[in-house]
């Protein structure tokens, strides 16, 4: 495959994924084909491109996560409002947020980034129940793992996890993580406070 052919295939796959995600019509077979094209291209961007907030578009996940993609099995997909991943490269802080029916579970912790791999360790947990506040709990060092970036550009982030899943994210903006530990205090808002 020539560079021009590869670039055209990548642009076609990107365009299709962005169009389908905007329309809410991600088709499993064309999605998997587009993911394969992007991974084969090995465009992995820089660490600075990871900075920001990413919304999960699709995951192959583990067997339990795959049940979410099958109608009638497991959790009702319509109940899941969003799955968001936040990466703050200045603070080296990583968060995942799952929002279901107006309530959110957020886990966060420090990360390292080497050779296109995010090595993370969740240390904090936050739970927001509807309009109630966000209680924060320290977790110790109970959960860790890694995510290998297999494709990264200004809009899309594709990664493979240490548990065997593949996940595709769409950039939705920039934000300060909700549970970030900064000088032993917890930042509660999406905007940094000035002291």
N, C-alpha and C positions, 0 to 999 in steps of 0.2 A: 504494500500500500504506500503510495507516495504521500509526502507531507500535505499536498493540496487536497488529495482525496481524504486523508485523515481529518484535516481541518474542516472540510465540508461535512463529513460524517458527524464530527463533534458539534458543529454549529446546528446541524439538523436535529440531533438528539437533544441539545440544550433547548432549542426553540420549541420542540414538541413537548418537552417536560414543562417548560414555563407556561406554554399555552394551555396544556391540559390541567396544570395545577390552578391556573387562574379561573378556568371554567369548572373546576371540580370534577373533572372527568378522566382521572388517571386510570388507564386500562392496563391490567396486569401484564399481558404479554408484550405490548409495545413499550411499557415502562421497563420491563426486564431487559428488553433489547437495547433501549437507550442507555440503561445503566451499564450494560456490557461494553457499549461503544465508549462511554466516558471513562470507564476503568482502564480499558485497553490503551487509551490515549495517554495515560499517566501524566496528566496536567494536575499538579498538586499545589500550585500557588505558594504563597509565603505565609508565615505565621501571622503577619499583620492582617491578612485577608480573613482569618478565623474570627477576628474581633467582632463582637456584636451578638445579635439575637437571631436564632434560626428556628423555623417552624418545621416540624417533621411532616414530610409529604408521604413517605412510604417506608416500610421496614419489612425485611424478610423475617427478622427476629429469630427467636427461639421457637420451639413448638408451641409454647403458651402464647407468645406474641402473634404467631401465625393464625391462631384461632380468631384474633380480632379482624382478620381480613376475610373470614368466611361467614357469609350470612347464616344466621341461625345457630352459630356455635360461639361459645365463650361470651364475652361481654358485647353488648350492643354497641357497634361502632358509632352510631349516632349519639350515644351518651358522651363520647369523648369530644370535648370542645377543641382541645389543642394539646400538643406536646411541644414544648419550647426548650431549646438548648441555648444557654448563654455562655459566652467565653469572653473574659476580660483579660487580655494579654498583658496589660500593665500590672495588674494585681496578681496575675497567674491564678485566676479563680474560675471555676467551671461549675455550672448549674444545669440541672434538668428540672423542668416543671411540667407536671401533668395536671390539666384542668378538666374536671368532670362535673357537669351540671352546676357550675358556678363555684365549686370548691377546688382548691389547688393543693397539691403535695409538691414541695420543692426540696431537692437535696442538693447540697453544694460542698465544694472543697477545693483545695489547691490542685494545680496540675503542672506538669512539665511537658514541653514540646520538643521532641528531638526526632529527626529523620521522618517527619510527617506523621508522627505518632503522639497522641495525647495520652499521657500516663496520668491518671487521676486517682484521688482518694477522697471519698465523701466523708465530711466531718460534721456537717450540720444538716438538720432537718427542719422544715417549716411546714405548717399545715394551716391553710386559710379556709374557713368554713363560711361560705357566702360573705355577708357583710362584716363578720367578726374579724378581729385583728389577726395578726400573724404570729402565733407563738413560735418560739425558736428553741430548738433543743440541740445541745452538742451531742455528737454521735460517737466520738472516739474514732478509732481507725477501723471501723467495721466493714466498709465497702470500698473496694478499689478495682481498677481494671485499666484497659487501654482501648483506644479507638484509633485505627490506622486510616489516615486520610488517603483515599484512592483517587479522588477528584476534588478540586477546589477552584472556583472562580469567584467573581464578585457577587454572583447570584445563587449558585448551587454548591452544596457541600455533600460529598458522598463518602461514607466511612464504613469500615468493617470493624466489628468489635471482637474482643477476646472470647466472647461466648458464641461466636459463629454467625451473628446477624450482619446484614447489610442495611444501612439506613441512608435515606436521601432527605436532605434539608434544604429549605428555601430561606434566603436571608429576608428577614422582616424588619430589620432596623438595628439600632444601637441602643444599649441600655447598660446601666450599672446593675450588677447582680443584686438580688434581693437579700441574700444571706451572707454576703461577703464579710469576712473578718478583716478589719482594717484597724491596726493598732489596738487589738483586743477589744474592739467594740463592733457591734453588728450594725451594718448600714440597712435601714429599714425601707428606704425609698429608692426609686429609680433615678433620682438625681443626687449627686454628691452634695453633702452638707459642707458648709464652710465654717471654720472655727476661728 
